[in-house]
Amino acid sequence: MDRDDPSNRITSPIGQRGGPGQPPRLRTHINSLPNDVLVDILRSAFVDRETARYFPDCQAFNFPRKWEDFCQRPGLGSPYDDRNPKHASAEYLASVCTQWREAMSGLSIFWSLLIVWLGHEPTPLWRIRQYLAWSRDQQLDIYVLRRFSPAIEDRAEKTHVKAIVDLLLPHIARWRMLYFALLHADSLPIPRVDLVGRAVNLLQLYLGSLVDDAVANSEGVLARSGGFEAPMVDMLSMGGVHYYGCYMNPTPQTQMFPNVKSLHLTDYALHHTPFPLVDLLRVLAHSSVTALYLNNMQFDCSYSGPPILLSIDDSWEPNVTFTSMTGEVIAEYNRLLDYPHPETTTYRRCTIPDCDPFALPPLGTSYMVHLEQIADPRAVTYYLTNVACTELSCHEASFHDCDGLQPEVLNIALGTPVLKDGEETWLCPRVDHIAMYECRYIRSRDIRAVLEARYKAHEATGFVDENDLEFEVLSVKHLVVDDCIALAPEDKQWFDTHMESVWWGSLESLDWRYMGSSAKRSRRSTYRVLVSPHSSRFCTE
């Protein structure tokens, strides 16, 4: 919508009269500027807005605050609603007046980010054609998104999406990012069926929906389909049903996209054709995938044969994130890969059967273990401690919004040795970094008790490292606690003396401030506390 009202024009300060003896100041409209100057101003405003959208999520000790906060774009960050003046898109700037739109239409950089809206106030097809023409030879970051709406059904979505894809396909060689976030999975374009051709510059392909109503494709449909080549794609995210139909049925396809590093598979229910986990892993074990995300995927785990990787030189150990997955599938994943040791494993909203967690099959190990939104104490215990090789147990453990992280679980997992095979053994002997975010049931004294027990046990061995024959357990050196609980003064004193670094926060905290250094520290430490300026619970030294 064009807005030519003079009240919407940008002007200099309005004051009309100067000081005594000075001539009155004249009002200058931005639209009075030469066209090339106007374009430079608009380009500067657009680039500044775009740059501000991209920011790395930096946290102490490399623990991100929210693991799901990652940037999908290869460029400058995710798009905002085009009607939001705080994050002005090219369309928002161009809609101010016809002069701005005309000026911007001549500069292709404005239109390399193409945002197509569905649902309420959808982007007209004629405007998509216009933007594609204005983008000229620019590589395209394309988003097809729905505006927020309480509607749970859109019968016209599939037809609308097909028309959009038909407009985009002639420009397939310019695609750099293709991102669909729709209401219905059944509306999504399918590779090799709807998406055909050679996307030589495509880096990321995201096909997601809110409602999982996809229907598996028949072999006949794929037999009549064309090819879809994207040799540079390094991130692929799609529904499990469409992935199975495109790349696993009727015969597993070794060549998915040859350079995919990050693979996200979402939603595969048991009422669909059985999806054998072993078939998926046999394909991926010989791929370039280094980060695997499995979200609500219900696999067929009936295969009982040997692991698929039998040679010591034949290994595939991607960083893996399990979301809303069952313990049976996760255990079988680890068995089939002969208990891998990736750098990072994340368990988000994962469950286990109703039994003793130590009676379940063991898991592989990783250097960093992240647990998120797990409410069952048994599940927290299982995913953190029940590993096939204690000698390779994790060094860094983080917990985010885990109601299952309770004092007894923390003590069993990290604070005391247990009897195993007739010997006392620490379940997580190598942990020296711990992070907790939004964990409501842990008090500072619970954390201190666990850390103090580990410190005394480590001290008794002369603080030997993990390669020493006398090694039993490492003391924790680094601690992050944020949006959890208050820090008791006596616990703060112990941390201040025995920890190398601590980052502490509280639910009612408002700002950061440093606490003073203590000359009595046995180690050089960094101590930072998040406190309210109105709180009297903490005092600086």
C-alpha positions in Angstrom: 0.0 0.0 0.0 1.5 3.4 -1.1 1.4 6.1 1.5 1.8 9.5 -0.2 0.4 11.5 2.6 2.9 14.4 3.4 2.7 13.4 7.1 4.6 10.3 6.2 7.5 12.1 4.6 10.9 12.3 6.4 12.0 15.8 7.0 14.6 17.8 8.9 13.8 19.3 12.3 10.6 21.3 12.0 11.7 24.5 13.8 11.0 27.4 11.4 12.7 30.3 13.0 16.4 30.7 13.8 17.9 32.6 16.7 18.0 36.4 16.9 19.4 37.9 13.8 19.4 34.5 12.0 17.2 33.7 9.0 14.4 31.1 9.4 15.4 27.5 8.8 13.8 25.9 5.8 12.0 22.5 5.8 13.6 20.0 3.4 11.8 16.9 2.2 13.8 13.8 1.6 12.0 13.4 -1.7 13.5 16.7 -2.8 16.9 15.1 -2.9 18.5 13.9 -6.2 17.5 10.4 -7.0 21.0 8.9 -6.6 21.3 10.5 -3.1 17.8 9.1 -2.2 18.9 5.6 -3.3 22.1 5.8 -1.2 20.0 6.7 1.9 17.5 3.9 1.3 20.3 1.4 0.6 22.0 2.4 3.9 18.8 2.1 5.9 18.1 -1.3 4.3 21.6 -2.7 4.8 21.7 -1.4 8.5 18.4 -3.1 9.2 19.4 -6.3 7.6 22.8 -6.4 9.3 21.1 -5.9 12.7 19.1 -9.0 12.2 22.1 -11.3 12.3 23.7 -11.8 15.7 25.7 -14.7 17.1 24.2 -16.2 20.3 27.3 -15.9 22.5 27.3 -17.3 26.0 29.9 -18.0 28.6 31.8 -21.3 28.0 30.2 -21.8 24.6 26.8 -22.8 26.0 24.0 -21.2 23.9 21.1 -20.0 26.0 18.5 -21.5 23.7 19.7 -24.3 21.4 16.9 -23.8 18.9 18.0 -20.2 18.2 20.1 -20.7 15.1 20.2 -18.7 11.9 18.7 -20.6 8.9 19.9 -18.1 6.3 23.2 -18.2 4.5 22.9 -14.4 4.4 21.9 -11.9 7.0 19.2 -13.5 9.2 15.6 -14.4 9.2 12.9 -12.1 7.7 10.5 -10.1 9.7 6.9 -9.2 8.9 7.1 -6.8 6.0 4.7 -4.5 7.9 6.9 -4.1 10.9 8.5 -0.6 10.9 11.2 -1.6 13.4 12.6 -4.1 10.8 11.8 -2.4 7.5 11.9 -4.9 4.6 12.5 -3.7 1.1 8.8 -4.0 0.5 8.0 -1.8 3.5 10.4 0.9 2.3 9.1 0.8 -1.2 5.5 1.2 0.0 6.2 4.6 1.5 5.5 6.4 -1.8 5.7 5.8 -5.5 9.0 7.8 -5.7 10.7 5.4 -3.3 9.4 2.4 -5.1 10.6 3.7 -8.4 14.0 4.5 -7.0 14.4 1.1 -5.4 13.2 -0.8 -8.4 16.4 0.1 -10.2 18.7 -1.4 -7.6 18.7 -5.2 -7.7 20.3 -5.6 -4.2 17.0 -4.6 -2.6 15.2 -7.6 -4.1 17.7 -10.5 -3.5 15.6 -11.3 -0.4 12.2 -12.4 -1.6 9.5 -12.8 1.1 6.2 -14.2 -0.1 3.3 -14.1 2.4 0.4 -16.5 2.5 -2.8 -16.5 4.5 -4.1 -13.0 5.6 -3.0 -10.3 3.0 -1.0 -12.7 0.8 1.6 -11.4 -1.6 -0.1 -11.0 -5.1 1.4 -13.1 -7.8 2.0 -10.1 -10.0 4.1 -8.5 -7.3 6.3 -11.7 -7.1 6.9 -11.4 -10.8 7.8 -7.8 -10.4 10.3 -8.5 -7.6 11.8 -11.3 -9.6 12.3 -9.0 -12.5 13.8 -6.2 -10.3 16.3 -8.7 -8.7 17.8 -9.2 -12.2 20.9 -11.5 -11.8 21.1 -11.4 -8.0 21.2 -14.8 -6.2 17.9 -15.2 -4.3 17.0 -15.9 -0.7 13.4 -17.0 -1.0 11.0 -17.3 2.0 7.4 -18.4 1.5 5.7 -17.9 4.9 2.3 -17.6 6.6 1.3 -14.6 8.6 0.2 -15.5 12.1 -3.4 -16.6 12.2 -5.5 -18.8 14.5 -6.8 -20.7 11.4 -6.1 -24.4 11.5 -7.1 -25.1 7.9 -6.5 -23.4 4.5 -7.9 -25.4 1.6 -6.5 -23.0 -0.9 -2.9 -23.2 0.4 -1.8 -26.0 -1.9 -3.0 -24.4 -5.1 -1.5 -21.0 -4.1 1.9 -22.6 -3.3 1.9 -24.4 -6.6 1.3 -21.1 -8.4 4.2 -19.6 -6.5 6.6 -22.5 -7.3 5.7 -22.2 -11.0 6.8 -18.5 -10.9 10.0 -19.4 -9.1 11.2 -22.4 -11.2 12.4 -20.4 -14.2 14.8 -18.7 -11.8 16.0 -22.0 -10.2 19.7 -21.3 -11.1 19.6 -18.1 -8.9 18.2 -19.8 -5.8 20.5 -19.6 -2.8 18.0 -20.2 0.0 14.6 -21.8 -0.4 12.5 -21.7 2.8 8.9 -22.8 3.0 7.0 -22.5 6.3 3.4 -23.4 5.6 0.3 -24.5 7.5 -0.2 -27.9 5.8 2.6 -30.4 5.0 0.5 -31.6 2.1 1.0 -28.1 0.5 4.8 -28.3 0.5 6.6 -28.7 -2.8 8.3 -32.0 -3.1 11.8 -32.5 -4.5 11.8 -34.4 -7.8 8.1 -33.9 -8.1 7.4 -30.1 -7.8 11.0 -29.0 -7.5 12.7 -30.1 -10.7 15.7 -28.7 -12.5 19.3 -27.8 -11.6 19.7 -25.4 -8.6 23.4 -24.8 -9.0 23.7 -22.1 -6.3 21.2 -23.4 -3.7 22.8 -23.7 -0.3 19.9 -24.3 2.0 16.5 -26.0 1.5 13.9 -25.9 4.2 10.4 -27.5 3.8 8.4 -27.2 7.0 4.8 -27.0 8.1 2.7 -26.6 11.2 0.3 -29.5 10.5 1.7 -32.9 9.7 -0.9 -34.1 7.1 1.5 -35.3 4.4 0.5 -38.3 2.3 3.3 -40.7 1.1 3.9 -40.5 -2.6 3.2 -43.6 -4.7 6.0 -45.2 -6.7 4.1 -44.2 -9.8 4.3 -40.5 -9.0 8.0 -40.6 -8.5 8.5 -42.7 -11.6 7.0 -39.9 -13.6 8.9 -37.2 -11.8 12.0 -35.3 -13.0 15.4 -34.7 -11.4 16.3 -32.1 -8.9 20.0 -31.4 -8.7 21.5 -29.1 -6.0 25.2 -29.9 -5.8 26.0 -27.1 -3.3 23.2 -27.7 -0.8 24.7 -28.1 2.7 21.5 -27.8 4.8 18.3 -29.9 4.1 15.3 -29.8 6.3 12.1 -31.7 5.3 9.3 -33.8 6.6 10.0 -37.5 7.2 7.1 -38.6 4.9 8.4 -36.6 1.9 12.0 -37.6 2.6 11.0 -41.3 2.7 9.0 -41.0 -0.5 11.8 -39.1 -2.4 14.9 -40.9 -1.2 14.1 -44.2 0.5 11.1 -45.7 -1.4 11.2 -48.0 -3.2 15.0 -48.2 -3.0 17.2 -46.2 -0.6 19.1 -43.4 -2.6 22.7 -43.1 -1.7 22.9 -39.8 -3.6 20.6 -37.4 -1.8 22.4 -34.1 -2.2 26.2 -34.9 -2.3 27.3 -32.1 0.0 24.6 -31.9 2.7 26.3 -31.4 6.0 23.2 -30.7 8.1 20.1 -32.9 7.8 16.8 -32.2 9.6 14.0 -34.8 9.4 10.7 -34.1 11.1 7.5 -36.1 11.8 7.0 -39.6 10.7 4.1 -41.5 12.4 3.7 -45.2 12.7 0.5 -45.3 10.5 2.7 -44.6 7.5 4.7 -47.2 5.6 7.3 -48.6 8.1 10.5 -46.6 7.9 13.4 -48.9 8.9 16.0 -47.0 10.9 18.7 -49.3 9.6 18.0 -48.3 6.0 18.3 -44.6 6.9 21.6 -45.1 8.7 23.1 -47.3 6.0 22.5 -44.4 3.5 23.7 -41.6 5.8 26.7 -43.5 7.0 28.2 -43.0 3.6 27.1 -39.4 3.2 28.7 -36.0 4.0 26.2 -35.4 6.9 28.0 -34.1 10.0 24.9 -32.8 11.9 21.7 -34.9 12.1 18.4 -33.6 13.6 15.6 -36.2 14.2 12.3 -34.7 15.4 9.3 -36.9 16.2 10.5 -39.6 13.8 8.9 -43.0 14.6 11.1 -45.6 13.0 10.8 -49.4 12.5 13.5 -50.9 14.8 12.7 -54.6 14.1 16.2 -55.2 12.5 18.2 -57.4 15.0 21.3 -57.9 12.9 24.8 -56.7 13.7 25.8 -53.0 13.7 26.2 -51.5 10.2 29.7 -50.2 10.9 32.0 -53.1 11.7 35.4 -51.8 10.7 37.4 -49.5 13.1 38.2 -47.3 10.1 34.5 -47.3 9.0 32.9 -44.7 11.3 30.2 -42.1 11.1 29.7 -39.9 14.1 27.6 -36.9 13.4 26.6 -34.4 16.0 23.0 -35.4 16.7 19.9 -33.8 18.1 17.0 -36.0 19.2 13.7 -34.1 19.6 10.5 -35.8 20.9 12.1 -39.2 20.3 11.7 -42.5 22.3 14.4 -44.2 24.2 14.0 -47.4 22.1 14.8 -45.6 18.9 17.7 -43.7 20.4 19.2 -46.8 21.9 18.9 -48.6 18.5 20.5 -45.7 16.7 23.5 -46.0 19.0 23.7 -49.8 18.6 23.5 -49.7 14.8 26.4 -47.2 14.7 28.4 -49.3 17.3 28.1 -46.6 20.0 29.5 -43.5 18.3 31.4 -40.7 20.1 30.3 -37.4 18.5 31.3 -34.0 19.8 27.7 -33.1 20.8 24.5 -34.9 21.5 21.2 -33.1 22.4 18.1 -34.7 23.8 15.0 -32.5 23.7 11.7 -33.7 25.1 12.8 -37.3 24.8 11.2 -40.1 26.8 12.1 -43.6 28.0 10.0 -46.7 28.9 8.6 -47.0 32.4 11.4 -48.9 34.0 14.7 -48.6 35.7 16.9 -46.4 33.5 20.0 -48.5 34.3 18.1 -51.6 32.9 17.8 -50.0 29.4 20.4 -50.5 26.6 23.4 -48.3 26.8 24.0 -45.3 24.6 27.0 -43.8 22.8 29.0 -41.0 24.4 29.8 -37.5 23.4 32.1 -34.7 24.5 29.1 -32.4 25.2 25.6 -33.6 26.3 22.7 -31.2 26.2 19.3 -32.0 27.8 16.3 -29.8 27.2 12.7 -29.8 28.4 12.9 -33.3 29.9 10.4 -33.6 32.8 11.1 -37.2 33.8 13.9 -37.7 36.3 14.5 -41.2 35.0 15.0 -39.9 31.5 17.5 -37.2 32.7 19.5 -40.0 34.5 19.4 -42.3 31.5 20.5 -39.9 28.8 23.3 -38.4 30.9 24.8 -41.5 32.5 23.9 -44.8 30.8 26.8 -44.9 28.3 28.5 -47.9 26.8 32.0 -46.6 27.6 32.5 -44.6 30.8 36.1 -43.9 29.8 34.7 -41.6 27.1 31.9 -40.0 29.1 31.0 -36.4 28.5 33.1 -33.4 29.6 30.4 -30.8 29.4 26.8 -31.2 30.5 24.0 -28.6 30.1 20.4 -28.6 31.2 17.7 -26.3 29.8 14.2 -26.2 31.3 14.6 -29.7 32.7 12.1 -30.3 35.5 13.5 -33.8 35.7 16.8 -32.3 37.0 16.2 -32.8 40.7 18.6 -33.0 43.6 18.7 -36.8 43.8 19.2 -37.0 40.0 22.1 -34.5 40.2 23.7 -36.4 43.0 23.5 -39.8 41.4 24.7 -38.6 38.0 27.5 -36.3 39.1 27.9 -36.2 42.9 28.7 -39.7 44.1 30.2 -43.0 42.9 27.8 -45.9 42.5 28.3 -49.7 42.7 28.8 -51.1 39.2 30.1 -54.5 38.4 31.2 -54.9 42.0 33.2 -51.6 42.0 32.4 -48.1 43.0 32.4 -46.0 39.8 31.6 -42.4 39.0 28.9 -42.3 36.3 30.2 -39.0 34.7 33.8 -38.8 35.9 35.1 -36.4 33.2 32.6 -33.6 33.5 34.3 -30.3 34.3 31.8 -27.9 32.7 28.1 -27.7 33.9 25.4 -25.3 32.7 21.8 -24.9 33.9 19.1 -22.8 32.4 15.6 -22.5 33.8 15.9 -25.5 36.0 13.5 -24.8 38.8 14.1 -27.6 41.3 17.8 -27.2 42.0 19.0 -25.0 44.8 22.5 -23.5 45.1 23.2 -25.8 48.0 22.4 -28.9 45.9 24.9 -27.7 43.2 27.5 -27.0 45.9 27.1 -30.4 47.5 27.7 -32.2 44.2 30.7 -30.0 43.2 32.2 -30.2 46.7 32.0 -34.0 46.7 33.8 -34.1 43.3 36.4 -31.6 44.4 37.2 -33.6 47.6 37.5 -36.9 45.5 39.7 -35.2 43.0 41.8 -33.6 45.7 42.3 -37.0 47.3 44.0 -38.2 44.2 46.3 -35.2 44.0 44.2 -33.5 41.3 45.5 -36.0 38.7 44.2 -35.6 35.1 42.1 -38.1 33.3 45.1 -39.9 31.7 46.7 -40.7 35.0 46.4 -44.3 36.4 45.1 -42.9 39.7 42.3 -41.0 38.0 38.8 -41.4 39.5 37.0 -38.1 38.9 37.5 -34.5 37.7 36.4 -31.6 39.8 34.1 -29.1 38.0 36.0 -26.0 37.0 33.3 -24.0 35.2 29.6 -23.4 36.1 26.8 -21.5 34.4 23.5 -21.0 36.2 20.9 -18.7 34.6 17.2 -18.1 35.2 17.1 -20.7 37.9 17.5 -20.0 41.6 19.1 -17.7 44.2 22.7 -18.0 45.2 23.1 -18.5 48.9 26.0 -16.4 50.4 27.7 -19.5 51.9 27.6 -21.3 48.6 28.8 -18.2 46.7 31.8 -18.2 49.1 32.7 -21.8 48.3 32.3 -21.3 44.6 34.5 -18.2 44.8 37.2 -20.2 46.4 37.1 -23.5 44.5 35.9 -22.6 40.9 37.8 -21.2 38.0 34.7 -19.4 36.6 31.1 -19.0 37.6 28.2 -17.3 35.7 25.1 -17.0 37.9 21.6 -15.6 37.3 18.1 -15.5 38.8 14.6 -15.3 37.6 14.0 -11.8 38.8 17.4 -10.5 37.5 17.5 -7.4 35.5 21.1 -6.6 34.7 24.6 -7.9 34.9 27.3 -6.7 37.2 30.7 -8.0 38.3 31.5 -9.1 41.8 34.8 -8.1 43.3 37.8 -10.3 43.4 38.9 -12.1 46.6 42.5 -12.4 47.5 41.7 -15.6 49.3 40.9 -17.6 46.1 42.9 -20.7 45.7 42.6 -20.4 41.9 42.4 -17.5 39.6 38.7 -17.2 38.9 36.1 -15.1 37.1 32.9 -14.5 38.9 29.9 -12.8 37.4 26.4 -12.6 38.9 23.2 -11.5 37.3 21.2 -9.6 40.0 18.5 -7.0 40.3 19.6 -3.5 41.3 16.9 -3.6 43.9 17.9 -7.0 45.3 19.5 -7.2 48.8 20.5 -10.8 48.5 23.9 -10.2 47.1 26.7 -7.9 48.2 29.8 -7.0 46.3 33.0 -7.6 48.2 
